Amino acid sequence: MDIFNRVSDIRSALLHAKQGNKTVALVPTMGALHDGHRSLMQAALTRADILVASVFVNPTQFNEADDFNNYPRNLEADMTVLADAGCDIAFTPTVEEIYPEPDQTTYDFGELETRYEGAFRPGHFKGVAMVVRRLFNIIEPDLAFFGEKDFQQVMVIRQLVRQFNIPVEIVTVPTLREPDGLAMSSRNVRLSDAERNRANAIYKALLRAQELAPSESPEQIRHLAMELLEQNGMQPEYFDIAHPETLRPIRDFNGAPHAVALVAARLGNVRLIDNLQLF
């Protein structure tokens, strides 16, 4: 596996691959790699000749300084995971390499910026758009792989690709879960043992919503889910049911062909998100 931290070096390396008409896949990460990231890389290797994984803790997408400062970092361990997963190129840039000058681009994602993650993490999606667009510009991948756990983020990235006519196919991979259902996340390592034992209440709430829909109303399901989360010591920010194509809230299941439940909750100092297709 080759490791590059300079834009000029990775561009030079990829130039040879592209001249040979090889398909390049990108798996963007912020490090603290786990089996969820491995599943992204496994999926990418089935579609591409060359797998590039980036490890970059992007400061522009954190809206809380504590979250950025406490985000787990272990580059040496991450490189081992990437090499073992069959990654061809690891890109580990500095902030200066990614943002040599301020990004003055105007990003507008409409309603996605005012609901759920957009509402609770103002500026987050602009930061995501900045780094993803920059990585696409540097690496010029044919394919880019993202996890379905970040449901709303994937919608933002698809909109980014459409708005800027970026020639890349966005591929999503199902959420990988721990044996008790907790969605794998780099932030899980920050949970205490007691918190970790309660954290799967998020998945239990989602499963309960799936069981009750569409016979119960969305509002009744939401109320029961919030109650379950609170009973397990969580501070829910939102639990809602929405149209998966638009993320507009569903207030009545009549006429809704599909529905997704989305949740964000704090457990101690850790913020967790998840989602589940209901039908």
ABEGO torsion letter per residue (X at the ends): XBBBABAAAAAAAAAAAAAAGBBBBBBBBAEGBBAAAAAAAAAAAAABABBBBBBBBBAAABABAAAAAABBBBAAAAAAAAAAAGBABBBBBBAAAABABBBABBBBAEAAAABEAAAABBGAAAAAAAAAAAAAAAAGBABBBBBAABAAAAAAAAAAAAAAGBBBBBBBBBBBBBAAGBBBBAAAAABBAAAAAAAAAAAAAAAAAAAAOAABBAAAAAAAAAAAAAAAGBBBABBBBBBAAAGBBBABABGBABBBBBBBBBBEABBBBBBBBAX
